[in-house]
Amino acid sequence: MLTALTLTRFKSFSDTRNKLSLGQLSLIIGTNASGKSNLRDGLRFIHGISRGYSLAEVIGEKYIEGGVLQWKGIRGGVRETVLRNGGPQGTQFSLSVESILAVDNRKATYSITVDVGDKEHPPFVAAESLIVEGKGKFIFHTQPDGEDLNELPNQRKIFAQVRKEARAGFSGPKLDFRRDQPILSQICDHSETKKLPAAREYVTQFLQTIASIRFLDLEPPALRRPSIPGQTILGDKGENLSSVLQAICADKKRREALIEWTRELTPLDVIDFRFPDVSLEGKIQLQLVEAGGREISAESASDGTLRFLAFAAALLGTDPARCYFFEEMENGIHPNRAYLLIQLLKTATKDGTIQVIGTTHSPSLLNFLDDAALHDASLVYRADGKSKVRSFRDLPDLWKIHQTSSAGQLHSSGWFENAATFLEGDDQP
C-alpha cells in the first residue's frame, strides 16, 4: 500500500516538498489546472521505474519489437517534467514514495532525484535511495553518511552503497550502476548483489508494490467494444469490459451484486446480464436484460452505466491491481447516484487489499465520505503560480465547520482553496 507521494519541482509543483498523504480511499480535489493530473504523472513516473525502463523511456515512450507502443510517456516530455525556475537545480526534480510492504508490513521510503539534462545529455539519476524501517540507515543510497559518490554527474556511471545486511552496522560495497536508469530497477540484476540477499529482498518487495498500480482513463467507445471470453484484465481505457464482467458473473453472489447496483444506478429494471457472441471471431458483448425480456446492449447503454460497470469490473474482477488511480471518477454519474460509486469503492477497499486514488470535481462525492476517508482526502491548489498539496487532515477548521456544513458545500463555495491560501503564511519560516 502507498502511504504518501512527495513531489519537489516536478512539473507544476513548487520547489518545496509537496506531500500527498494516501489511505485506502483517497480523493483529490482542485480546480482545473491546479495540478491534479500532475500527481497522476508523478505516480506514473514511479510505476514506470518498476518496468525496468530507462529515464528517457519513462519520460518519453517505450516501443518494443515490431514497433508496438508499450508505454506512453509523461505528458510534456523532458521540457515540462521539471519546474523551470533557474538556479543550480533548475533542471532537477525529486519524487519520494512511502509505502507499507506487503510481506512484513514495514514502512519503506524510496526517493529519486532526476536531472533532465539538455540536448546533449539524456536524463540521469542525480541521487537515489531506498530506506526500510528497522533495517538500518538505508538499503541502498547514492550518498550515504555524507560521502559524495556522484563526482561525475555527466558520466555514464553512478555509484551507490548497498547494505550487506539489512540492519545497522553492516555496510556493504560501493557498486557502479548505469546513470540513465533508476538504480532501483538495476540492483537485482547486478552481478555483485547476488551476495546481498537482504537488499535484493527489500528492493523486490518495493518494486512489486509500485508495479501493481493501474491508471484507468475510461472511454465509452472502448467500453462498448466486444472482447474474447477469457480476457479478464480491463484495459486502461476500458477494453475487455464485456469479458471481464462475464468472468465476474460466473460467481452468483457477485452477479447479484452487480445487478442490484445497476438497478439502483439506473431507472432500468435490470434482472440479468447476458454475453452473446456478436462476431465470427467469437467476441462477446455485454447485454443488460430487463424484466419482460427487453435487452439493452453495450452499444446503446449510457456512458454513465458503462463507466460504473467498468469501476466494478476493475475492483471486483478476478485479477485486481493493488492500487487504482481514477481521473475525474464522477464523469457520467448523476449526482444523486454518487453514493453508489462511493459505496462500491468502500466495498472494494474495506479489507485493505485494494487501494483507490481518484481526482474529482464533484461535491456530491465528498458528501458521502466517512471521517476516515475525509482525513485521507487532499486539495491541490495554486500559490504564486505553482502547485501545492494540502491534506484535509491539515485543515484544522474543517473539522469544526464540518459539523454544520457538509464537505460538498465547502467544496462548492471554494472554502478549501481559501483555507489553504490562508494557511500559506503559517507555513513560511
C-alpha positions in Angstrom: 0.0 0.0 0.0 1.2 3.5 -0.9 1.0 5.9 2.1 2.5 9.1 0.6 3.9 10.7 -2.6 6.1 13.8 -2.2 6.9 16.0 -5.2 9.6 18.7 -5.5 9.9 20.7 -8.7 8.0 18.0 -10.6 6.1 19.6 -13.4 4.0 22.4 -11.9 4.8 21.6 -8.2 6.7 24.1 -6.2 10.3 23.8 -5.0 9.2 22.9 -1.5 8.2 19.4 -0.5 4.6 18.7 -1.5 3.4 15.7 0.3 0.2 13.8 -0.8 -0.9 11.6 2.1 -2.8 8.4 1.0 -5.1 6.0 2.6 -7.2 3.0 1.3 -9.5 5.5 -0.4 -8.1 8.9 -1.2 -10.0 11.6 -3.2 -8.2 14.6 -4.6 -10.0 17.9 -5.3 -8.8 21.1 -7.0 -9.8 23.5 -9.7 -8.9 23.0 -13.4 -5.1 23.4 -14.0 -4.4 23.2 -10.3 -2.1 20.1 -10.8 -4.3 17.1 -10.1 -3.2 15.4 -13.3 0.4 16.1 -12.5 0.0 14.0 -9.3 -1.1 11.2 -11.6 2.0 11.8 -13.7 4.2 11.5 -10.6 2.7 8.1 -9.8 3.1 7.0 -13.4 6.8 8.0 -13.3 7.3 5.8 -10.2 5.3 3.0 -11.9 7.5 3.3 -15.0 10.6 2.6 -12.8 9.1 -0.8 -11.9 9.0 -1.8 -15.5 12.8 -1.5 -15.8 12.8 1.4 -18.3 15.5 4.0 -18.7 14.7 7.5 -17.6 14.3 8.6 -21.2 11.8 5.8 -21.8 9.8 6.6 -18.6 9.6 10.3 -19.5 9.3 9.7 -23.2 7.9 6.5 -24.8 8.8 2.8 -24.9 8.5 0.7 -28.0 9.0 -3.0 -28.3 9.8 -5.3 -31.2 7.5 -4.7 -34.1 7.2 -1.0 -33.3 4.4 -1.6 -30.8 4.0 1.2 -28.3 4.3 -0.4 -24.8 4.4 2.7 -22.6 3.1 6.2 -23.2 5.5 8.7 -21.6 4.9 11.6 -19.2 2.9 14.5 -20.6 5.1 17.3 -21.7 8.2 15.2 -22.0 11.6 16.3 -20.8 10.9 20.0 -21.3 7.9 20.1 -18.9 8.7 17.4 -16.4 10.7 19.8 -14.3 9.7 23.2 -12.9 12.0 25.6 -14.7 12.8 28.1 -12.0 16.5 28.7 -12.8 19.3 28.3 -10.3 21.7 25.3 -9.8 18.8 22.8 -9.5 16.8 24.3 -12.4 16.9 21.0 -14.3 16.2 18.7 -11.4 13.1 17.3 -9.9 12.6 14.9 -6.9 10.0 12.3 -6.2 9.6 10.3 -3.0 7.2 7.4 -2.3 6.3 5.9 1.1 4.7 2.5 1.3 3.9 -0.4 3.6 5.5 -3.6 2.2 3.1 -6.5 1.8 5.3 -9.2 3.3 6.3 -7.9 6.7 4.3 -4.6 6.9 7.5 -2.5 7.2 7.5 1.2 6.1 9.6 1.8 3.0 10.7 5.1 1.6 12.1 5.4 -1.9 13.5 8.7 -3.2 14.9 9.7 -6.5 16.3 13.0 -7.9 16.5 13.2 -11.7 18.3 15.7 -13.8 16.6 16.0 -17.1 19.8 17.1 -18.8 20.0 19.0 -22.0 20.0 18.4 -25.7 23.4 16.7 -25.4 22.8 14.6 -22.4 19.8 12.3 -21.7 18.0 12.4 -18.2 20.2 10.9 -15.5 20.0 10.0 -11.8 21.3 12.7 -9.5 20.5 10.9 -6.2 18.5 7.8 -5.2 17.8 5.8 -2.1 15.6 3.1 -0.5 15.1 3.1 3.3 13.2 0.3 5.1 12.1 1.0 8.7 14.1 -1.0 11.2 16.7 -2.1 8.6 19.5 0.3 9.1 20.0 3.7 7.6 19.4 2.6 4.0 19.0 -0.5 1.8 20.9 1.5 -0.9 21.9 5.1 -1.1 23.9 7.2 -3.6 25.2 9.5 -0.8 25.4 7.6 2.5 26.8 9.3 5.6 27.6 12.5 3.7 30.0 10.8 1.3 29.8 12.2 -2.2 29.6 9.3 -4.6 28.4 11.5 -7.5 31.6 13.3 -8.5 30.9 13.0 -12.2 27.3 13.9 -12.9 27.5 13.7 -16.6 29.3 10.4 -16.8 27.6 7.1 -17.7 28.1 5.5 -14.3 26.8 6.3 -10.8 27.9 4.7 -7.6 25.7 3.6 -4.7 26.4 1.8 -1.5 24.3 -1.3 -1.0 23.8 -2.6 2.5 25.3 -6.0 3.1 22.9 -6.9 5.9 19.5 -5.2 6.4 20.3 -3.9 9.8 22.5 -1.2 11.4 26.3 -1.7 11.3 26.6 -3.8 8.2 27.7 -1.5 5.4 28.0 -3.1 2.0 30.0 -2.5 -1.1 30.0 0.6 -3.3 28.8 -0.6 -6.7 28.5 1.1 -10.0 25.3 1.4 -12.0 24.1 2.9 -15.2 23.1 6.6 -14.7 20.4 6.7 -17.3 18.2 4.2 -15.5 17.0 4.2 -11.9 19.2 2.1 -9.6 16.1 0.5 -8.1 15.4 -1.4 -11.3 19.1 -2.4 -11.7 20.1 -3.8 -8.3 18.6 -7.3 -8.6 20.4 -7.8 -12.0 23.8 -6.6 -10.7 26.3 -9.4 -10.5 27.6 -8.3 -7.1 24.3 -8.2 -5.4 23.9 -11.9 -5.6 25.9 -11.9 -2.3 23.4 -9.3 -0.8 20.1 -11.3 -0.4 18.6 -8.9 2.2 19.0 -5.9 -0.1 17.6 -7.8 -3.1 14.6 -9.0 -1.0 13.5 -5.5 0.0 14.1 -4.0 -3.4 12.0 -6.8 -4.9 9.2 -6.1 -2.4 9.2 -2.4 -3.1 9.2 -3.0 -6.9 6.2 -5.3 -6.5 4.4 -2.5 -4.6 4.8 0.1 -7.3 4.3 -2.3 -10.2 0.8 -3.1 -9.2 -0.7 0.4 -9.9 -3.3 0.8 -12.7 -4.2 4.1 -14.3 -7.7 3.9 -15.8 -8.8 6.6 -18.2 -12.2 5.1 -19.3 -13.5 5.9 -22.8 -17.1 4.9 -23.9 -16.0 3.6 -27.3 -13.6 1.2 -25.6 -16.2 0.2 -23.1 -18.6 -0.8 -25.8 -16.1 -2.8 -27.8 -16.7 -6.6 -27.9 -14.0 -8.9 -26.4 -12.9 -12.5 -26.4 -14.0 -14.7 -23.4 -11.0 -15.2 -21.1 -9.7 -11.7 -21.4 -10.1 -10.9 -17.7 -8.0 -7.8 -17.3 -9.7 -4.5 -18.0 -7.7 -2.3 -20.4 -6.7 1.2 -19.4 -9.4 2.8 -21.5 -12.0 0.1 -20.6 -11.2 -2.5 -23.2 -12.4 -6.1 -22.4 -15.3 -4.8 -20.3 -17.6 -7.5 -21.6 -15.3 -10.4 -21.0 -14.2 -9.2 -17.5 -17.9 -8.8 -16.5 -18.6 -12.3 -17.8 -15.9 -13.7 -15.6 -17.3 -11.8 -12.6 -20.8 -13.0 -13.3 -19.7 -16.6 -13.1 -19.9 -16.1 -9.4 -23.5 -16.0 -8.4 -23.1 -13.6 -5.4 -21.1 -11.1 -7.4 -23.5 -11.3 -10.3 -26.4 -10.5 -8.0 -24.4 -7.6 -6.5 -23.8 -6.1 -10.0 -27.5 -6.5 -10.9 -28.5 -4.7 -7.7 -26.0 -1.8 -8.2 -27.2 -1.4 -11.8 -30.8 -1.3 -10.7 -30.0 1.4 -8.2 -27.9 3.4 -10.6 -30.3 3.5 -13.5 -34.1 3.5 -14.0 -33.7 0.2 -15.8 -35.4 -2.8 -14.3 -32.3 -5.0 -14.8 -32.7 -8.6 -13.8 -29.7 -10.2 -15.5 -26.6 -9.8 -17.7 -26.0 -11.8 -20.9 -22.9 -12.0 -23.1 -23.9 -13.3 -26.5 -21.5 -13.8 -29.5 -21.5 -10.8 -31.7 -18.8 -11.6 -34.3 -17.4 -14.5 -36.3 -14.3 -14.3 -34.2 -16.2 -15.4 -31.1 -16.2 -11.9 -29.4 -19.0 -11.3 -26.9 -20.7 -8.1 -25.9 -22.5 -7.2 -22.7 -26.3 -7.0 -22.7 -28.5 -5.9 -19.9 -31.7 -7.8 -19.5 -34.8 -6.0 -18.1 -37.9 -7.6 -16.6 -40.1 -8.5 -19.5 -37.2 -9.7 -21.7 -36.0 -6.4 -23.2 -32.3 -6.5 -23.9 -30.0 -3.4 -24.0 -26.6 -3.9 -25.5 -23.4 -2.1 -24.5 -23.8 -0.2 -27.8 -26.9 1.6 -26.5 -26.3 1.6 -22.8 -25.5 5.0 -21.3 -21.9 6.2 -20.8 -22.5 6.5 -17.1 -23.8 3.0 -16.7 -20.8 1.6 -18.6 -18.3 3.6 -16.6 -19.9 2.4 -13.3 -19.7 -1.2 -14.5 -16.1 -0.6 -15.5 -15.3 0.5 -11.9 -16.9 -2.7 -10.7 -15.0 -4.8 -13.3 -11.7 -3.3 -12.2 -12.3 -3.6 -8.5 -14.2 -6.8 -8.3 -12.5 -8.7 -11.2 -10.7 -11.9 -10.9 -7.2 -10.3 -11.1 -7.4 -6.8 -9.5 -4.4 -4.5 -9.1 -3.3 -3.4 -5.6 -3.8 0.3 -6.4 -6.0 2.1 -8.9 -5.9 5.7 -10.0 -9.1 7.1 -11.5 -9.2 10.6 -13.0 -12.4 12.6 -12.7 -14.2 9.5 -11.5 -17.6 11.1 -11.3 -17.9 11.5 -15.1 -21.2 10.2 -16.3 -22.6 9.5 -12.8 -25.6 11.5 -11.7 -25.0 13.5 -8.5 -28.0 11.8 -6.9 -26.3 8.4 -7.5 -22.8 9.4 -6.3 -23.3 7.5 -3.1 -23.4 4.3 -5.2 -19.9 5.0 -6.5 -18.6 5.7 -3.0 -20.3 2.5 -1.7 -18.6 0.5 -4.4 -15.2 2.0 -3.6 -15.7 1.3 0.1 -16.7 -2.3 -0.6 -13.6 -2.8 -2.7 -11.1 -1.2 -0.3 -12.5 -2.3 3.1 -10.3 -5.4 3.5 -7.1 -3.5 2.8 -6.0 -5.4 -0.3 -7.0 -2.7 -2.8 -6.3 1.0 -2.7 -8.1 3.6 -4.7 -6.9 7.1 -5.5 -9.1 9.4 -7.6 -9.5 13.0 -8.7 -12.9 14.6 -8.7 -14.7 17.9 -9.2 -17.9 16.6 -7.6 -19.1 18.0 -4.3 -21.5 15.1 -4.1 -18.7 12.5 -3.8 -17.3 14.3 -0.8 -20.7 14.3 1.0 -20.6 10.5 1.1 -17.1 10.1 2.6 -16.8 8.9 6.2 -14.4 10.7 8.5 -11.6 8.3 7.8 -11.9 8.9 4.0 -12.2 12.7 4.6 -8.9 12.6 6.5 -7.3 10.9 3.6 -8.7 13.4 1.0 -6.4 16.2 -0.3 -6.6 19.6 -2.0 -4.3 20.6 -4.9 -4.2 24.3 -5.4 -2.0 27.1 -6.9 0.0 29.5 -4.8 2.3 32.1 -6.5 1.7 30.2 -9.8 2.9 26.9 -8.5 1.0 23.8 -7.5 0.9 22.7 -3.9 -0.9 19.9 -1.9 -2.6 20.1 1.4 -4.3 17.1 3.2 -7.8 17.7 4.6 -6.4 16.4 7.9 -4.1 19.5 8.0 -7.0 21.9 7.7 -7.9 22.3 11.4 -11.0 24.4 10.9 -12.6 21.8 8.6 -13.5 19.5 11.5 -15.2 22.3 13.3 -17.1 23.7 10.3 -17.9 20.2 9.1 -20.3 19.7 12.0 -22.7 22.3 10.4 -21.7 22.3 6.7 -21.1 19.3 4.5 -17.7 18.8 2.7 -19.6 19.1 -0.6 -21.0 22.5 0.4 -17.5 23.7 1.4 -16.1 22.4 -1.9 -18.8 24.3 -3.9 -18.1 27.5 -2.1 -14.3 27.4 -2.6 -13.7 27.1 1.1 -10.9 24.6 0.7 -8.8 26.9 -1.6 -9.5 29.9 0.7 -8.4 27.9 3.8 -5.2 26.6 2.1 -4.3 30.1 0.9 -4.8 31.5 4.4 -2.5 28.9 5.9 0.2 29.6 3.4 1.5 32.4 5.7 1.7 30.0 8.6 3.9 27.7 6.6 6.6 30.3 6.0 9.8 30.0 8.1 
